[in-house]
Amino acid sequence: MTKPEKELKTERLASPGSFCWNVQCVDCGRLGGDNLRQFGHTCQGRQRWQCKTCGRVLTETYGTVFHGKKHDQETILECLALLAERNSLPLNPPR
């Protein structure tokens, strides 16, 4: 592996609530700014964030495969793992 490839793998991903997703906002995509503040929690207990610039509210799962899903993150990951292993999904999953 070359040095630039190794450096790419050590870069960190943006954490939830680290930037505004609103494309009309002047702070859209700006990392490390102080434009987001914690704004309570959803009914499922997920952290909500509000942009101080545009007022838009988003959750910690916005922009991920888990956003807006009624199943929890563990169930979705388990289903994806079964599909990756080419196993079938059960018709009546255990609850």
N, C-alpha and C positions, 0 to 999 in steps of 0.2 A: 504494500500500500504506500502510495506517495504521501509526502507531508501535507499537501493541501487537502487530500481526501481525508486524512486523519483529523485535520483541524475541522472539517465540515461535520464529522461525526460527533465532535465534542461540543458543538454549539447547542445551546439550550433552546427549547421551544418556548413560545410565548405562553405565559400562564393565563388562566381564565381571568377576565377582568383587567387585563393589562393594556387594552386599547379599545377605542370606540369602533364599532362596525358600520356605523351610519355613513354612507358615501357622501351625503350632503354636508356632513360635519367637517369643520376645518381641522379638527384633531383626529380624523379618521386614520387609523393605522399607526398613529404615533405611539411608540413604545416608551415606557419610562416616564410618561407625563403624569401630572397630578390631576388630570381632568376626570377621572373616574372615582366614584365614592361608593362604599357599600350601601345597599339600599334594601335591607331586609332579606327575607327568605321566601321561597315558594312554599306551597302546601306540602311538597315532597321534601322540604328541607334544603333545597339547593340555594346557594348564595345568589342574590340579585345585585346588579351594579347599575348605577345611573351616571351618564355622562354629564358633567357640569356645564359643558359648552352647549350641547344641543338638547339635553333633557331626556334622551332616549334611555330606556331601561332594558337591560339584557340579563340573561342568566349565565351561570358558569358553563353551561353546556352549549351555548349558542355557537354555531359554526362547527359542531361535531355531529357524529352519527347519532348521538344520544339526545339531541335537542328535540323536544316536542313528542317524545315517545312515551307511551303509557307504561311500558315495562322498565324495570330498573336496569342499571348498567350491567350488573352481573349476569342477568338473564340474556341480554343482547350479546355480551361477550361469549357466553356459553354456546349460544346458537351459531355465532360466527365461527367458533372453534370446531363445532360439529361439521359445519359446511366445509371448512378448510380441510378437515380430515376425510371428507367425502362420506360421512355418515349421514343417515337420514334423521330428520327431526321427528320426535314423537308427536302423534296426533293430540294426545292429552298430556301435556307436560306436567310434572309434579309441581304443586304450589306450596 
